[in-house]
Amino acid sequence: MSQSTLLNNSSVTSPSSIAFDRDEFNRSVMNTYGRFPLAITKGEGCRLWDTEGKEYLDFVAGIATCTLGHGHPALVKTVSEQIKKLHHVSNLYYIPEQGQLAQWLVEHSCADKVFFCNSGAEANEAAIKLVRKYAHTVLDFLEQPVILTAKSSFHGRTLATITATGQPKYQKHFEPLVDGFAYVPYNDITAIENAIADIDEGNRRVAAIMIEPLQGEGGVRPGELEYFLRLRKICDENNILLVFDEVQVGVGRTGKLWGYENLGVEPDIFTSAKGLAGGIPIGAMLCKDFCAVFEPGNHASTFGGNPFVCASALTVLQTIETEGLLQNVQARGEQLRVKLRALANQYPHIFTEVRGWGLINGIEISADVELTSIDIIKAVMEEGLLLAPAGTKVLRFVPPLIVSEAEVDRATQILEKVMETLS
Ligand SMILES: *Cc1c(COP(=O)(O)O)cnc(C)c1O
């Protein structure tokens, strides 16, 4: 693509079309995604434009990632200034921006220490390694630490994190998986108690429970308060580390800064990634002092915590505060759920349930109808609304946290219109 084509398209209000050839794309890009037939080249706020200049309302936000939407002035300012000043030097040296970000995170969470990496899967890998080192060094009688995870969970795509992910479809053909994981149904405390008892033999013992406060990919399933309170107690009584995967629900997505705040419990370790730097790649593993057992040489990341991404994340977090985005998330989330429940009541044979916290919401499609989440997503896309699936039967709504009242109304109007046709 020539420079001039790019420049021609730089006006948000009247984007001209860019030459784009899907077949050419598919010839050289690895075939790992079932992509929608759409190429997006421009964004502003909660709006996106494709190569044809068609406008979309973005309720995907780069999969719960673009916290401040697209082209937010504060983020634009920070990344522009930071790329000129310094973007990467490695962790051979002290990085002041990394220190500032870690300090912000520690002051605004239950954690005492932060490790930075570049994605959710990496943050979970770091948590898994930390659990194992803790088990081997602090609980040193524990030679075979087991990490319990939940069925229908999602923890990432590396070998250890697909093993942690309690969904066989992500593991198929990638065996042998990593040792030391076992699975329990979500929100089922008896299953946890049984698993802990079953696994306790010889040197094999449960060292940690790794779980999402709300299951995102697994169908937007909120954790139950009573379950998580019991989970915390069981962990305390049995010297088990409680690890929360906050990759999708952290950073204000639920209307609280961290997902665990909805459940009245604190984890010992938690991970963050998606929304943390507003769409710039970052991951973080945070923990309390008592389990911060990593020492120099134990774990590392070349890119992790570089000045560019840390300055970006700090801006995202400060903007959440200065723009009162948590209140917006709570109000817009409530507005959205009211509308979705009304729609579910209107089509009781199609929609079975509306679930979610803040601005991570799902509506479940009945198993008794053939309609899938992808069918509806394709139909609303035609009408200018972008939604993501959470499995084949759940529509997921994860707009930027800056979404307005009018935009939530618009999104639900489009869905209502589409359902009139589809039903
Ligand atoms: C997206 C996600 C991950 C994986 O994050 P990547 O950045 O894609 O590696 C892990 N856990 C949860 C809960 C997620 O939603």
The ligand as an SDF file (V2000), in Angstrom:
LIG
                    3D

 15 15  0  0  0  0  0  0  0  0999 V2000
   -7.5590  -13.3030   26.7800 C   0  0  0  0  0  0  0  0  0  0  0  0
   -7.3390  -14.0610   28.0270 C   0  0  0  0  0  0  0  0  0  0  0  0
   -6.1200  -14.7150   28.2930 C   0  0  0  0  0  0  0  0  0  0  0  0
   -5.0020  -14.7710   27.2780 C   0  0  0  0  0  0  0  0  0  0  0  0
   -4.4920  -13.5140   27.0250 O   0  0  0  0  0  0  0  0  0  0  0  0
   -3.5050  -13.3060   25.7520 P   0  0  0  0  0  0  0  0  0  0  0  0
   -3.0780  -11.8770   25.8810 O   0  0  0  0  0  0  0  0  0  0  0  0
   -4.2900  -13.5950   24.5340 O   0  0  0  0  0  0  0  0  0  0  0  0
   -2.3850  -14.2630   25.9380 O   0  0  0  0  0  0  0  0  0  0  0  0
   -5.9610  -15.3320   29.5160 C   0  0  0  0  0  0  0  0  0  0  0  0
   -6.9450  -15.3340   30.4230 N   0  0  0  0  0  0  0  0  0  0  0  0
   -8.1270  -14.7240   30.2080 C   0  0  0  0  0  0  0  0  0  0  0  0
   -9.1700  -14.7450   31.2690 C   0  0  0  0  0  0  0  0  0  0  0  0
   -8.3700  -14.0840   28.9980 C   0  0  0  0  0  0  0  0  0  0  0  0
   -9.5550  -13.5110   28.7710 O   0  0  0  0  0  0  0  0  0  0  0  0
  1  2  1  0
  2  3  1  0
  2 14  2  0
  3  4  1  0
  3 10  2  0
  4  5  1  0
  5  6  1  0
  6  7  2  0
  6  8  1  0
  6  9  1  0
 10 11  1  0
 11 12  2  0
 12 13  1  0
 12 14  1  0
 14 15  1  0
M  END
$$$$
